[in-house]
Structure formats: structure tokens, C-alpha cells
């Protein structure tokens, strides 16, 4: 194990990175060094840029993988090597976010009609009509439903908020 790899690993452990993140970051930096056949200490922003273009055009990796590689190199240069200027010049990929799938009214009616169990049907109808997340709806209790005022109280919503 090289001294730089050992130092980066220790820096990630000090910051309580998960073992999986540590492995991913170390692998990404190792691939970067192997591509140029040099230590990352001797490489800079232009090399990061050309490596990103190589990954994108020739390896045809996805945006998330490109982002992971950028984060690994950013960690190496800013935290381990203390060279923030290198990463400031490198391109930070923007990951395109797909639009969520929204069911049409007909599709919702079809799903509800195909649900034979009354309890499941009531749960799905409540979930759909309130817009609650599955994790929020899982915690519903009878006293959370105010049928006179047509309100549903959501406990422990997103971010721990009561809604």
C-alpha cells in the first residue's frame, strides 16, 4: 500500500466514511493514477479534465459514476493533499434528474379496482389521495384521520416534520 493511499484511507476513517465509500474512493483514485501511470500527487486539473472526458466518451460511464470519480478526486486533492485549487478548476458533472412517474386517473382507478383486499385498497386510496410517502403512511393510526375536517395528520414526515 502506498503512503498516499494509506493517508487517504486514514483521512476517510477520521471523517467516518463508510467502508463501501472508502473502497469506492480508493478504487476510483487508483484507476485515475493507473490511467496516467503516475502518482496523483504529480497530476493536476488538466489531467482530471482529460480523465473525465476519457471516462465519458470512451468508457461511456454514467453520470453518477462520473460524479463518484469526481468526489473521490476532490477528497484526495482537498482533504488528503490540501490542494483545493486543483478541484476548483475541474468540471463538476451535473447529474440529470429524471421526471417522476405519475399515474393517470385511469391507471389509479385500475390499480384500486384490481386490489381485492379492502384493507389494502383503503391504504392505497389514502396513500394516493394524501400524497403521503409510503414510510409516512406506514405509521398512520386511526386517530390521525379527522374525517369531519377531512384532514390526515402525518407523523414523522420527511425531515422529521409533522404535517
N, C-alpha and C positions, 0 to 999 in steps of 0.2 A: 504494500500500500504506500503510495507516495505521500510525502509530507503535506502537500496541498489537499489531497483527498481526505487525509486524516483530520486536518484543520477544519475543512468544510463540514465534515461529519460531526465533529465536536461542536461547531457553531450551531448546527441544526439541533443537536441534542440539548444545548443550552437554551434554545428557544422552544423546546418541547414539540418539535415537528414529529409527526407520526413516523413509524418505521417505514411505512409504504412511501411517504413523501420523501424521506431520506433516500430510499433506494431509487426512486424515480429521478430525483435531482442528481444524484451521483452518476446514474446511468446516462442522463442527458449531457452532463458535463464531460463524461468520458467519451461519448460519441463525438462531441464538439472537438475535443483535443485530438481524437483519432483522425477526424476528417482533415485537419491541418498537420497532423503528425508533429505537434508542438505542445508545450505546456500552455494552458490558458493564460498564465501569467504574462506570456510573451505575445498574446493576441489582444486586439482592441476592437473598437466599434465597427470598423470596416470589415473585419473578419466575421463578426457577429452577423452583420448585414448579408454578406455573401453566403454564410451558412444558412441563414433563414431563407434566402432565395433558393438555395440548393434543396432544402427540405420541402419547400413549397412547390417548386417547378419539377424537380427530378424525382424526388421521393414521393411527391403527391400526398403529403400527410395532411390531416385535418387541422382545422383552426384551433381546436382545443389542444392538440399535441404541440402545435407551434407555440401556443401560449405557455404550455408547460415548459418547453425548452427555454423560452424567454425568461420565465420566472426562475428557473434553475440558474441560468447565466446571470440574471440580475442578483440573485442571492450570492453567488460566487464573487461577483465583482464588487458589490456594495458592502456586504457583510464580512466576507472572508478576506478579500483583498483590499477593501477600503478604497475602491476607485469608482465613485458614483458617476463620474463624467463619462465613463465608457458606456454605461447603460442608457444615460440620458440621450446619447446620440443614436442609439439603436432603435429600430422600429418596434413598437409595442402593438401586436396584432389585435384588432377588434374582432371579437367572435360574433358572427351574425346570429341573431336570436330568431328562431322560427316562431311563427304565429301559433298560438294555442288552437287546438282543435275544438270547435264549437259545434255542438249538435243542433240540427234544425228542430223545429217544433214536432215535425212528423217523426223524426228519429227518437225524440224523447218519449213521445206517446207510444211508439212501438216498443221501446225498452220497458216502459211501465206496464204495457199490456202483456208482454211476454213474461213478466215476473209473477209467478203463481202464488208465492208465499206472501200473505197480506202484510206481515211484519216487514219483510224486505221491500215490498212495494211502498209502504209508508215511509221507510227510511230513505229510499231513493227519491221519492217525491219531495220529502223535506229537504234533503241534500240539494236537489236541483232548485227548488223554489227559494231557499235561503241563500244560495251561493256559498254555503259553508264548505270548507275543506273537509276531506274525509277524516283527518285526525281530529278536527274540531267536532264534527258530527258524531264521532265515536263516543265523545264524552257527554252527549246530550242526556238530560234527565227529564222526567215528566214535568217537574216544577220549572224547567227552563222555558216551557212553552206557555205563553199567555195568549190563549185563544180569543179572549174578549177584546184585547187591544191588537191582536194579530201581530204579535212580536215573538221572536225567539231570542233568548239570551244565550250568547256564545261565551262559554268559559274557556280560558286558556287559549285564546285565539292566536293568530300569528304574532310573534314577538311578545307573547305572554299577555296580550291586551284583552280586556273584557270588551265584548262588542254587543 
